[in-house]
Amino acid sequence: MSDMFVEKFRGLVPQYLEEPWQKADGIEWADLDNVFSELQITVPLALREFLHAVGNNEEIMEAYYYFWDPEELEIEDGYLLFLEDEDEAYTWGMLADQAECPGPIVWRRNNATGEWVNEEGTFSEFVFDMLEWVFTEED
């Protein structure tokens, strides 16, 4: 398996939390494979590598918005859902039929209207931009 994004995702820990990345920050490949097999879903490489790199790091996974644990991932409206805001007003996902694409485009759903809006960035671009915004926000 190719590790396109793993090192960059691991780099989020020292970058924003000022501590070294540790193996415990991530989720083992075999555990991810078991969960996705049970759920019978295909998860894009970028999301798989994100979960493998930092899926157990609560400070990253719950930084302002809430990334879903692997067993919580679901397909709804043709989108693989992976993130929600604190008020559950918005949910983020990727088109489920693009799961074979390593880094599909992220979409945001307004939960009140059900309308989806293109975030105009791939999963990795979205994650890096969002976390930069969260961790560099002025108080």
Secondary structure, DSSP 4 states (H G I P E B T S, - for coil): ---SSHHHHHTHIIIIISS---GGGS--HHHHHHHHHHHT----HHHHHHHHHHTT-HHHHTSSSEEPPGGG-EEETTEEEEEE-TTSSEEEEEEGGGTTSSSPEEEEEETTT--EEEEEEEHHHHHHHHHHHHHT---
